[in-house]
Amino acid sequence: MNPFSPFQLAPGKERTIEQNIGSGFIVFEDGLIITNKHVVLDTAAKYTVLTNDKAEYAVEQIYRDPLNDLAIVKINAQKLKPLPLGDSTKMKLGQLAIAIGTPLGEFQNTVTVGVISGLGRGITAGSPYEGFVEELDNVIQTDAAISPGNSGGPLLNSSGQAVGVNAAIANGGQNLGFAIPINVVKELMKSFKEQGSTFERPYIGVRYQMVDSRTAILNNVVEGAYVESVVEGSPAEKAGIKADDIITEIDGSKLSGTDNESLAKIILKKKIGDRVSVKVWRSDEILTFTLTLEGFSG
């Protein structure tokens, strides 16, 4: 402030603010790191990676996944030690879960332990520290403490394999952390190797929750993918699929209510422009829709 005119602001100097905003882990020895997309969402910012041995690397490239809250960060390094990846389809409720990250952007390499509390969750979650709120589908729930700043760090099993990517904490809840299954990361890495930075993928445009046979019987519905919402302008909307429909079959492949990734797996095997037949249960009727898969990129 100007002391002679307390209500007049004096010119200030620009400052560069540095802070730890999230976590990540190495997946390839040549400098590829996985983190959350929301951790590196600011395209105008400059990012630096600080490894466990205190080495600092400037981030050269960031490849953001348009369909999931994931990003691949590239640094100029060789012979790094990648974290072994597990199989998220083999996880069971109650098994050990270990979360590693930088809670509050301050306490590096913090380790917390809990169990897998839920699988296949669809949630609206957020982090007040990192300033984001978003919808996440098919995520892992754990009571291992995941604090703001843990985003992008690994969720490990008892063998030290990454089975998830810490993504969010639930607003207003305690001991409610969520992670993206590691098999989604594997698909991302496969797409990255094949397509480079474009990440254009086929999609139908629905948010869904899988319904297993037990839940179907209890609710007098059918097994499949329950459509929670339909993306405006998507192939699903154009074809006539609506919220509350249950997708039971795609191109003759029946959806397994016990496999939370079955719909995504089927779609990812298709190509952009493919016409697919989708069977839907709606009010005790089986309807068939034909839609054309479109590409989605970020």
Beta strands, then each sheet from edge to edge (+ up, - down):
strand 1: 25-28
strand 2: 32-35
strand 3: 48-50
strand 4: 56-64
strand 5: 71-75
strand 6: 96-101
strand 7: 110-127
strand 8: 132-142
strand 9: 154-156
strand 10: 162-169
strand 11: 177-181
strand 12: 201-203
strand 13: 206-211
strand 14: 224-230
strand 15: 246-250
strand 16: 253-254
strand 17: 275-282
strand 18: 285-292
strand 19: 294-296
sheet 1: 1+ 2- 5+ 4- 3+
sheet 2: 6+ 7- 8+ 11- 10+ 9- 6+
sheet 3: 12+ 19-
sheet 4: 13+ 14- 15+ 16-
sheet 5: 13+ 14- 15+ 17- 18+
end
